[in-house]
Amino acid sequence: MPSSSRSIAFFWSWIKGLVREPDSHLVRFSNSNFKTLPSDQKIEEEAHDAIASGRCYPVRVGDIIKSKYQIIGKLGYGLGSTIWLANEFRGRRPVALKMFTNYRQNREEINNYTHLMNLQSKHPGRDYLRKAIDTFTLQGPHGEHQCLVHKPMLENMQELLCRNPSCRLSKDLLRVLLQGLLSALDYLHSEAQAIGSNLNFSSRFSSLVTDISAWNILLGIEDKSIIQKFIKAEQEHPSARKEVQGYPVYASRAFESPSGKSIGEPLLSDFGSAVSGEVEHDEDVQPNVYRAPEMCLKAPWSYSIDIWNVGCLIWDLFEGKHLFSGRDPKERRYMTRAHLAEMVALMGTPPPELLRKGKRAAEFFDENSKNRFF
């Protein structure tokens, strides 16, 4: 065969490889025998008024997204997103699609993940962060929606605790978790560059994570049959749903629990609230029970609040309860003064240097560092 003919044949072979027909990989779903949810009962994202305000992207099981992904079923939802199991045609693999509302602030997490994807590092902690496979934008009826693509994960650490009758982790499991979590934080604090909405910087910074909880530590899927069982369940017993103002609202479906004790490695996820560690902060960013002393006193804070956060989390996971509650017995709600009183009772008065920096320190301590709680 002449060289020109071989070149043409190779060209067409290459084109056919790119233009792969997805139809042969489509999963067929029934759109008739599902349970209709009551219209007067708000569920999932509907309860957050995201639908009434037109913030959600309308997703249906079986939809093809960007000619690359087919929606298999709904995995969950949050204040700013819904999460769906999907099949990727080209990679022929399952993925999790996180579809954000059209609220502009949701772009922070996309920016942060994109930045982490582009970093080159051999730090072992990188392996303990959840990675983004892809990002893209969808045009919805009321604006643009950012989307993240991840590997699907089995469950979060909080769900694992709830499945355990003791609501605690064993020493061995806690040890594995902490090795990965601390390694991930070391990577984020020491090697990652500034994470935020504006990535056009010229100097090198470090990053800071401000949302470390059992909800944001995810466990991988070791038993791959779990995915097939999910697909089969959605085909044979379609998820309950309803229509609200033309928007489909689905009940989420969980993965089956793995057989035996087969669970994947823990990964730190959700970087929507990560900020630069090189910029001084004093804003309140942690959940109440994890608030560090700096935050309670409104003093400047940095990387150390992550370590405080991890320490409180360890107590949660191993003891099955919070180290600090911050619940005021008189007010019967969380109060900063009650939280600081618990800290002082356990560890003593904060260092004078910290009290001098705290904008709210005078509310709780006098000039001699004596507390005003009692």
BAVEXLO-607712 format. One record per residue (C-alpha): x, y, z; residue in one letter. Coordinates in nm, 2 decimals, m for minus. Each point is the difference from the previous one (the first is absolute). Example, Ala and Ser with C-alpha at 12.3 -4.5 7.8 and 13.67 -1.06 7.14 Angstrom:
// residues 2
{{1.23, m0.45, 0.78}, "a"}
{{0.14, 0.34, m0.07}, "s"}
//
This chain:
// residues 374
{{0.00, 0.00, 0.00}, "m"}
{{0.14, 0.34, m0.09}, "p"}
{{0.11, 0.22, 0.29}, "s"}
{{m0.28, 0.26, m0.08}, "s"}
{{m0.27, m0.27, 0.02}, "s"}
{{0.14, m0.13, 0.33}, "r"}
{{m0.01, 0.35, 0.13}, "s"}
{{m0.36, 0.05, m0.10}, "i"}
{{m0.10, m0.34, 0.15}, "a"}
{{0.18, 0.09, 0.32}, "f"}
{{m0.18, 0.34, 0.01}, "f"}
{{m0.34, m0.16, m0.04}, "w"}
{{0.08, m0.26, 0.26}, "s"}
{{0.10, 0.28, 0.24}, "w"}
{{m0.32, 0.20, m0.07}, "i"}
{{m0.22, m0.31, 0.07}, "k"}
{{0.17, m0.05, 0.33}, "g"}
{{m0.09, 0.36, 0.10}, "l"}
{{m0.36, m0.01, m0.12}, "v"}
{{m0.11, m0.29, 0.21}, "r"}
{{m0.37, m0.07, 0.00}, "e"}
{{m0.12, 0.01, 0.35}, "p"}
{{m0.33, m0.18, m0.07}, "d"}
{{0.14, m0.35, 0.05}, "s"}
{{0.10, 0.11, 0.36}, "h"}
{{m0.32, 0.16, 0.10}, "l"}
{{m0.18, m0.14, 0.30}, "v"}
{{m0.38, m0.04, m0.05}, "r"}
{{m0.23, 0.13, 0.27}, "f"}
{{m0.37, m0.03, 0.06}, "s"}
{{m0.18, 0.34, 0.02}, "n"}
{{m0.34, m0.14, 0.10}, "s"}
{{0.01, m0.23, 0.31}, "n"}
{{0.13, 0.24, 0.26}, "f"}
{{m0.15, 0.13, 0.32}, "k"}
{{m0.14, 0.36, m0.02}, "t"}
{{0.10, 0.20, 0.31}, "l"}
{{m0.27, 0.21, 0.16}, "p"}
{{m0.01, 0.35, m0.13}, "s"}
{{m0.06, 0.16, 0.34}, "d"}
{{0.32, m0.15, 0.15}, "q"}
{{0.32, 0.18, m0.07}, "k"}
{{0.30, m0.23, m0.04}, "i"}
{{0.38, 0.04, m0.05}, "e"}
{{0.10, 0.31, m0.21}, "e"}
{{m0.37, 0.10, m0.01}, "e"}
{{0.01, 0.07, 0.38}, "a"}
{{0.28, 0.26, m0.06}, "h"}
{{m0.22, 0.20, m0.24}, "d"}
{{0.26, m0.06, m0.27}, "a"}
{{m0.27, m0.11, m0.24}, "i"}
{{m0.25, 0.28, 0.07}, "a"}
{{0.28, 0.26, m0.07}, "s"}
{{0.11, m0.18, m0.32}, "g"}
{{0.35, m0.07, 0.13}, "r"}
{{0.02, m0.38, m0.08}, "c"}
{{0.08, m0.16, m0.34}, "y"}
{{m0.28, m0.24, m0.11}, "p"}
{{0.15, m0.35, m0.01}, "v"}
{{m0.19, m0.32, m0.09}, "r"}
{{0.12, m0.36, 0.03}, "v"}
{{0.11, m0.11, m0.35}, "g"}
{{0.10, 0.35, m0.11}, "d"}
{{0.31, 0.04, m0.21}, "i"}
{{0.23, 0.28, 0.12}, "i"}
{{0.25, 0.17, m0.23}, "k"}
{{m0.01, m0.31, m0.23}, "s"}
{{0.23, m0.17, 0.25}, "k"}
{{m0.20, m0.11, 0.30}, "y"}
{{m0.33, m0.18, 0.06}, "q"}
{{m0.18, 0.07, 0.33}, "i"}
{{m0.06, m0.33, 0.19}, "i"}
{{m0.15, 0.12, 0.32}, "g"}
{{0.01, 0.26, 0.28}, "k"}
{{0.25, m0.05, 0.28}, "l"}
{{m0.07, 0.30, 0.21}, "g"}
{{m0.04, 0.38, 0.03}, "y"}
{{0.12, 0.30, 0.20}, "g"}
{{m0.07, 0.36, 0.04}, "l"}
{{0.17, 0.09, m0.32}, "g"}
{{0.00, m0.32, m0.22}, "s"}
{{m0.15, m0.33, m0.09}, "t"}
{{0.22, m0.31, m0.05}, "i"}
{{m0.06, m0.27, m0.26}, "w"}
{{0.14, m0.34, m0.10}, "l"}
{{0.08, 0.00, m0.37}, "a"}
{{0.17, m0.22, m0.26}, "n"}
{{0.28, 0.16, m0.20}, "e"}
{{m0.02, m0.12, m0.36}, "f"}
{{0.36, 0.04, m0.11}, "r"}
{{0.16, m0.13, 0.32}, "g"}
{{m0.27, m0.26, 0.05}, "r"}
{{0.01, 0.06, 0.37}, "r"}
{{m0.24, 0.13, 0.27}, "p"}
{{0.04, 0.35, 0.12}, "v"}
{{m0.17, 0.24, 0.24}, "a"}
{{m0.13, 0.33, m0.14}, "l"}
{{m0.03, 0.29, 0.24}, "k"}
{{m0.23, 0.25, m0.16}, "m"}
{{0.00, 0.34, 0.17}, "f"}
{{m0.28, 0.24, 0.02}, "t"}
{{0.03, 0.32, m0.21}, "n"}
{{0.11, 0.19, 0.31}, "y"}
{{0.32, 0.18, m0.09}, "r"}
{{0.18, m0.08, 0.32}, "q"}
{{0.00, m0.37, m0.09}, "n"}
{{0.28, 0.07, m0.25}, "r"}
{{0.25, 0.01, 0.29}, "e"}
{{0.01, m0.38, 0.03}, "e"}
{{0.05, m0.04, m0.38}, "i"}
{{0.28, 0.24, 0.01}, "n"}
{{0.16, m0.17, 0.30}, "n"}
{{m0.02, m0.35, m0.16}, "y"}
{{0.13, 0.13, m0.33}, "t"}
{{0.29, 0.15, 0.18}, "h"}
{{0.08, m0.32, 0.18}, "l"}
{{m0.03, m0.20, m0.32}, "m"}
{{0.27, 0.22, m0.16}, "n"}
{{0.26, m0.03, 0.28}, "l"}
{{0.30, m0.22, m0.06}, "q"}
{{0.11, m0.17, 0.32}, "s"}
{{0.13, m0.34, 0.13}, "k"}
{{m0.11, 0.07, 0.36}, "h"}
{{m0.18, m0.32, 0.13}, "p"}
{{m0.27, 0.22, 0.15}, "g"}
{{m0.13, 0.07, m0.35}, "r"}
{{m0.13, m0.36, m0.02}, "d"}
{{m0.23, 0.07, 0.29}, "y"}
{{m0.19, 0.28, m0.16}, "l"}
{{m0.31, m0.06, m0.22}, "r"}
{{0.09, 0.09, m0.35}, "k"}
{{m0.21, 0.15, m0.28}, "a"}
{{0.00, m0.20, m0.32}, "i"}
{{m0.17, 0.27, m0.20}, "d"}
{{m0.18, 0.34, 0.03}, "t"}
{{m0.25, 0.16, m0.24}, "f"}
{{m0.28, 0.25, m0.02}, "t"}
{{m0.37, m0.06, m0.09}, "l"}
{{m0.24, 0.26, m0.12}, "q"}
{{m0.32, m0.03, 0.20}, "g"}
{{m0.34, 0.17, m0.03}, "p"}
{{0.11, 0.27, 0.25}, "h"}
{{0.38, 0.03, m0.05}, "g"}
{{0.32, m0.20, 0.00}, "e"}
{{0.07, m0.30, 0.22}, "h"}
{{0.35, m0.11, 0.08}, "q"}
{{0.06, m0.38, 0.02}, "c"}
{{0.27, m0.21, 0.16}, "l"}
{{0.08, m0.36, m0.10}, "v"}
{{0.15, m0.24, 0.26}, "h"}
{{0.04, m0.37, 0.06}, "k"}
{{m0.31, m0.12, 0.19}, "p"}
{{0.06, m0.06, 0.37}, "m"}
{{m0.18, m0.25, 0.23}, "l"}
{{m0.10, 0.23, 0.28}, "e"}
{{0.14, 0.26, 0.24}, "n"}
{{0.15, m0.07, 0.34}, "m"}
{{m0.31, 0.13, 0.18}, "q"}
{{m0.21, m0.27, m0.18}, "e"}
{{0.25, m0.26, 0.09}, "l"}
{{m0.03, 0.10, 0.37}, "l"}
{{m0.38, m0.02, m0.02}, "c"}
{{0.03, m0.36, m0.14}, "r"}
{{0.22, m0.10, 0.30}, "n"}
{{m0.21, m0.09, 0.31}, "p"}
{{0.26, 0.16, 0.22}, "s"}
{{0.01, 0.32, m0.21}, "c"}
{{0.38, m0.01, 0.03}, "r"}
{{0.30, m0.10, m0.20}, "l"}
{{0.24, m0.27, 0.10}, "s"}
{{0.36, 0.10, 0.08}, "k"}
{{0.13, m0.17, m0.32}, "d"}
{{m0.25, 0.18, m0.22}, "l"}
{{0.06, 0.33, 0.18}, "l"}
{{0.37, m0.04, m0.05}, "r"}
{{m0.03, m0.05, m0.37}, "v"}
{{m0.24, 0.29, m0.03}, "l"}
{{0.23, 0.24, 0.19}, "l"}
{{0.31, m0.10, m0.20}, "q"}
{{m0.17, 0.09, m0.32}, "g"}
{{m0.17, 0.32, 0.13}, "l"}
{{0.31, 0.14, 0.16}, "l"}
{{0.20, m0.07, m0.32}, "s"}
{{m0.26, 0.17, m0.21}, "a"}
{{0.01, 0.31, 0.23}, "l"}
{{0.38, 0.01, m0.01}, "d"}
{{m0.02, 0.00, m0.38}, "y"}
{{m0.26, 0.28, 0.00}, "l"}
{{0.18, 0.21, 0.25}, "h"}
{{0.35, m0.05, m0.14}, "s"}
{{m0.01, m0.05, m0.37}, "e"}
{{m0.33, 0.11, m0.15}, "a"}
{{m0.02, 0.35, m0.13}, "q"}
{{m0.26, 0.25, 0.11}, "a"}
{{m0.36, m0.13, m0.04}, "i"}
{{m0.27, 0.25, m0.06}, "g"}
{{m0.22, 0.17, m0.26}, "s"}
{{0.28, 0.20, m0.15}, "n"}
{{0.29, m0.23, m0.12}, "l"}
{{0.18, 0.27, m0.19}, "n"}
{{0.29, 0.04, 0.24}, "f"}
{{0.38, 0.03, m0.04}, "s"}
{{0.14, m0.11, 0.33}, "s"}
{{m0.01, m0.34, 0.17}, "r"}
{{m0.25, m0.05, 0.28}, "f"}
{{m0.13, m0.29, 0.21}, "s"}
{{m0.36, m0.10, 0.03}, "s"}
{{m0.23, m0.05, 0.30}, "l"}
{{m0.30, m0.23, 0.04}, "v"}
{{m0.28, 0.13, 0.23}, "t"}
{{m0.26, m0.27, m0.02}, "d"}
{{0.13, m0.33, 0.14}, "i"}
{{m0.27, m0.22, 0.13}, "s"}
{{m0.12, m0.36, m0.02}, "a"}
{{m0.24, 0.11, m0.27}, "w"}
{{0.29, 0.10, m0.23}, "n"}
{{0.22, m0.31, 0.04}, "i"}
{{m0.11, m0.25, m0.26}, "l"}
{{0.06, m0.37, m0.03}, "l"}
{{0.09, m0.16, m0.33}, "g"}
{{m0.18, m0.29, m0.17}, "i"}
{{0.19, m0.33, 0.01}, "e"}
{{m0.28, m0.23, m0.10}, "d"}
{{m0.08, 0.10, m0.36}, "k"}
{{m0.31, m0.21, 0.00}, "s"}
{{m0.16, 0.28, 0.21}, "i"}
{{m0.03, 0.21, m0.31}, "i"}
{{m0.17, m0.27, m0.21}, "q"}
{{m0.24, m0.06, 0.29}, "k"}
{{m0.09, 0.37, 0.00}, "f"}
{{m0.07, 0.00, m0.37}, "i"}
{{m0.21, m0.32, 0.02}, "k"}
{{m0.20, 0.15, 0.29}, "a"}
{{m0.07, 0.32, m0.19}, "e"}
{{m0.12, m0.21, m0.30}, "q"}
{{m0.22, m0.24, 0.19}, "e"}
{{m0.12, 0.24, 0.27}, "h"}
{{0.02, 0.36, m0.13}, "p"}
{{0.06, 0.27, 0.25}, "s"}
{{m0.30, 0.18, 0.14}, "a"}
{{m0.05, 0.35, m0.15}, "r"}
{{m0.23, 0.28, m0.07}, "k"}
{{m0.03, 0.31, m0.22}, "e"}
{{0.03, 0.35, 0.16}, "v"}
{{m0.06, 0.29, m0.24}, "q"}
{{0.13, m0.22, m0.28}, "g"}
{{0.31, m0.10, 0.19}, "y"}
{{0.05, m0.37, 0.08}, "p"}
{{0.07, m0.07, 0.37}, "v"}
{{0.14, m0.35, 0.07}, "y"}
{{0.05, m0.18, 0.33}, "a"}
{{0.36, m0.09, 0.05}, "s"}
{{0.12, m0.36, m0.02}, "r"}
{{0.29, m0.12, 0.22}, "a"}
{{0.25, m0.27, m0.10}, "f"}
{{m0.04, m0.34, 0.16}, "e"}
{{0.24, m0.06, 0.30}, "s"}
{{0.30, m0.20, m0.11}, "p"}
{{0.03, m0.36, 0.08}, "s"}
{{0.23, m0.08, 0.29}, "g"}
{{0.23, 0.29, 0.10}, "k"}
{{0.10, 0.10, m0.34}, "s"}
{{0.02, 0.38, m0.02}, "i"}
{{0.24, 0.23, m0.19}, "g"}
{{0.25, 0.25, 0.13}, "e"}
{{m0.13, 0.33, 0.15}, "p"}
{{0.03, 0.31, m0.20}, "l"}
{{m0.04, 0.36, 0.11}, "l"}
{{m0.25, 0.18, m0.22}, "s"}
{{m0.20, 0.32, m0.04}, "d"}
{{0.24, 0.30, m0.05}, "f"}
{{m0.27, 0.26, m0.06}, "g"}
{{0.11, 0.19, 0.32}, "s"}
{{0.37, m0.04, m0.03}, "a"}
{{0.19, 0.33, 0.02}, "v"}
{{0.36, 0.13, m0.02}, "s"}
{{0.21, m0.05, 0.31}, "g"}
{{0.22, 0.30, m0.08}, "e"}
{{m0.28, 0.25, 0.05}, "v"}
{{m0.11, 0.10, 0.35}, "e"}
{{m0.35, m0.12, 0.10}, "h"}
{{m0.23, 0.06, 0.29}, "d"}
{{m0.34, m0.10, m0.16}, "e"}
{{m0.20, m0.29, 0.15}, "d"}
{{0.02, m0.30, m0.23}, "v"}
{{m0.01, m0.32, 0.21}, "q"}
{{m0.30, m0.19, 0.13}, "p"}
{{m0.09, 0.10, 0.35}, "n"}
{{0.13, m0.31, 0.18}, "v"}
{{0.34, 0.02, m0.19}, "y"}
{{0.06, 0.37, 0.05}, "r"}
{{0.36, 0.07, 0.11}, "a"}
{{0.09, 0.24, 0.28}, "p"}
{{0.12, 0.26, m0.25}, "e"}
{{m0.34, m0.01, m0.16}, "m"}
{{m0.20, 0.03, 0.32}, "c"}
{{0.22, 0.30, 0.11}, "l"}
{{m0.01, 0.15, m0.35}, "k"}
{{0.38, m0.01, m0.02}, "a"}
{{0.20, m0.04, m0.33}, "p"}
{{0.02, m0.36, m0.10}, "w"}
{{0.18, m0.22, m0.25}, "s"}
{{0.11, m0.36, m0.05}, "y"}
{{m0.03, m0.09, 0.37}, "s"}
{{m0.38, 0.00, m0.01}, "i"}
{{0.01, m0.31, m0.23}, "d"}
{{0.20, m0.19, 0.26}, "i"}
{{m0.24, 0.11, 0.27}, "w"}
{{m0.28, m0.12, m0.22}, "n"}
{{0.17, m0.34, m0.05}, "v"}
{{0.05, m0.04, 0.38}, "g"}
{{m0.37, 0.06, 0.07}, "c"}
{{m0.09, m0.23, m0.29}, "l"}
{{0.21, m0.28, 0.15}, "i"}
{{m0.20, 0.02, 0.32}, "w"}
{{m0.33, m0.02, m0.19}, "d"}
{{0.11, m0.31, m0.20}, "l"}
{{0.16, m0.19, 0.29}, "f"}
{{m0.23, 0.11, 0.29}, "e"}
{{m0.32, 0.03, m0.19}, "g"}
{{m0.08, 0.35, 0.14}, "k"}
{{0.13, 0.36, m0.03}, "h"}
{{0.29, 0.11, 0.21}, "l"}
{{m0.17, 0.35, 0.03}, "f"}
{{m0.36, 0.08, m0.05}, "s"}
{{m0.02, 0.37, 0.07}, "g"}
{{m0.35, m0.04, 0.13}, "r"}
{{m0.09, 0.26, 0.25}, "d"}
{{m0.22, m0.16, 0.28}, "p"}
{{m0.19, 0.32, 0.05}, "k"}
{{m0.06, 0.10, m0.36}, "e"}
{{m0.03, m0.36, m0.11}, "r"}
{{0.19, 0.07, m0.32}, "r"}
{{0.35, 0.04, m0.13}, "y"}
{{0.19, 0.30, 0.16}, "m"}
{{0.36, 0.10, m0.05}, "t"}
{{0.04, 0.06, 0.38}, "r"}
{{m0.12, m0.36, 0.07}, "a"}
{{0.24, m0.14, m0.25}, "h"}
{{0.30, 0.20, 0.15}, "l"}
{{m0.11, m0.10, 0.35}, "a"}
{{0.03, m0.37, m0.11}, "e"}
{{0.34, 0.06, m0.14}, "m"}
{{0.13, 0.18, 0.31}, "v"}
{{m0.14, m0.28, 0.22}, "a"}
{{0.19, m0.26, m0.20}, "l"}
{{0.32, 0.18, m0.09}, "m"}
{{0.03, 0.32, 0.21}, "g"}
{{0.01, 0.37, m0.10}, "t"}
{{0.11, 0.08, m0.36}, "p"}
{{0.35, 0.14, m0.03}, "p"}
{{0.02, 0.38, 0.06}, "p"}
{{0.13, 0.06, m0.35}, "e"}
{{m0.31, m0.15, m0.15}, "l"}
{{m0.22, 0.20, 0.24}, "l"}
{{0.18, 0.32, m0.11}, "r"}
{{m0.08, m0.07, m0.37}, "k"}
{{m0.37, m0.10, 0.06}, "g"}
{{m0.25, 0.28, m0.09}, "k"}
{{m0.25, m0.17, 0.23}, "r"}
{{0.23, m0.10, 0.28}, "a"}
{{m0.11, 0.28, 0.23}, "a"}
{{m0.35, m0.15, m0.01}, "e"}
{{0.12, m0.32, 0.17}, "f"}
{{0.32, 0.09, 0.18}, "f"}
{{0.11, 0.29, 0.22}, "d"}
{{0.33, 0.18, m0.02}, "e"}
{{0.16, m0.26, 0.23}, "n"}
{{m0.12, m0.28, m0.24}, "s"}
{{m0.25, m0.11, 0.26}, "k"}
{{m0.31, m0.13, m0.17}, "n"}
{{m0.34, 0.16, 0.04}, "r"}
{{m0.20, m0.32, m0.03}, "f"}
{{m0.08, m0.05, 0.37}, "f"}
//
